Amino acid sequence: MHSLNPRNGQTALNMCTCGKLHFRYGSVTLHFESNEFTSFANTVAHLHARYKELRQPQPSGTIPTLHNDFCH
């Protein structure tokens, strides 16, 4: 198994001998085909960019477009 482990130790990306990618974040491991991982990574990058935009100060009277669902 080939592994990419950043310095913080909380995340890892491993390529299994079966060809699947195992992405670990803390106690969660997601299993992907190569194209699925690329799509996932692009989607997360896009969501992060949108999140950074929404964290900017909002003009008075405007509402951010994040969902306001209840948490836990």
Contact map, one row per residue, 1 for C-alpha under 8 A:
111000000000011110000000000000000000000000000000000000000000000000000000
111100000000011100000000000000000000000000000000000000000000000000000000
111110000001111000000000000000000000000000000000000000000000000000000000
011111000001110000000000000000000000000000000000000000000000000000000000
001111101011100000000000000000000000000000000000000000000000000000000000
000111111011000000000000000000000000000000000000000000000000000000000000
000011111000000000000000000000000000000000000000000000000000000000000000
000001111110000000000000000000000000000000000000000000000000000000000000
000011111111000000000000000000000000000000000000000000000000000000000000
000000011111000000000001110000000000000000000000000000000000000000000000
000011011111100000000011110000000000000000000000000000000000000000000000
001111001111110000000111100000000000000000000000000000000000000000000000
001110000011111000001111000000000000000000000000000000000000000000000000
111100000001111100001110000000000000000000000000000000000000000000000000
111000000000111110111100000000000000000000000000000000000000000000000000
110000000000011111111100000000000000000000000000000000000000000000000000
100000000000001111110000000000000000000000000000000000000000000000000000
000000000000000111110000000000000000000000000000000000000000000000000000
000000000000001111111000000000001100000000000000000000000000000000000000
000000000000001111111100000000111100000000000000000000000000000000000000
000000000000111100111110000000111100100000000000000000000000000000000000
000000000001111100011111000011110000000000000000000000000000000000000000
000000000011110000001111100011110000000000000000000000000000000000000000
000000000111100000000111111111000000000000000000000000000000000000000000
000000000111000000000011111110000000000000000000000000000000000000000000
000000000110000000000001111110000000000000000000000000000000000000000000
000000000000000000000001111110000000000000000000000000000000000000000000
000000000000000000000001111111000000000000000000000000000000000000000000
000000000000000000000111111111100000000000000000000000000000000000000000
000000000000000000000111000111110000000000000000000000000000000000000000
000000000000000000011110000011111000000000000000000000000000000000000000
000000000000000000011110000001111111100000000000000000000000000000000000
000000000000000000111000000000111111100000000000000000000000000000000000
000000000000000000111000000000011111110000000000000000000000000000000000
000000000000000000000000000000011111111000000000000000000000000000000000
000000000000000000000000000000011111111100000000000000000000000000000000
000000000000000000001000000000011111111110000000000000000000000000000000
000000000000000000000000000000000111111111000000000000000000000000000000
000000000000000000000000000000000011111111100000000000000000000000000000
000000000000000000000000000000000001111111110000000000000000000000000000
000000000000000000000000000000000000111111111000000000000000000000000000
000000000000000000000000000000000000011111111100000000000000000000000000
000000000000000000000000000000000000001111111110000000000000000000000000
000000000000000000000000000000000000000111111111000000000000000000000000
000000000000000000000000000000000000000011111111100000000000000000000000
000000000000000000000000000000000000000001111111110000000000000000000000
000000000000000000000000000000000000000000111111111000000000000000000000
000000000000000000000000000000000000000000011111111100000000000000000000
000000000000000000000000000000000000000000001111111110000000000000000000
000000000000000000000000000000000000000000000111111111000000000000000000
000000000000000000000000000000000000000000000011111111100000000000000000
000000000000000000000000000000000000000000000001111111110000000000000000
000000000000000000000000000000000000000000000000111111110000000000000000
000000000000000000000000000000000000000000000000011111111100000111000000
000000000000000000000000000000000000000000000000001111111000000000000000
000000000000000000000000000000000000000000000000000111111100000000000000
000000000000000000000000000000000000000000000000000001111110000000000000
000000000000000000000000000000000000000000000000000001011111011100000000
000000000000000000000000000000000000000000000000000000001111110000000000
000000000000000000000000000000000000000000000000000000000111110000000000
000000000000000000000000000000000000000000000000000000000011111000000000
000000000000000000000000000000000000000000000000000000000111111100000000
000000000000000000000000000000000000000000000000000000000100111110000000
000000000000000000000000000000000000000000000000000001000100011111000000
000000000000000000000000000000000000000000000000000001000000001111100000
000000000000000000000000000000000000000000000000000001000000000111110000
000000000000000000000000000000000000000000000000000000000000000011111000
000000000000000000000000000000000000000000000000000000000000000001111100
000000000000000000000000000000000000000000000000000000000000000000111110
000000000000000000000000000000000000000000000000000000000000000000011111
000000000000000000000000000000000000000000000000000000000000000000001111
000000000000000000000000000000000000000000000000000000000000000000000111
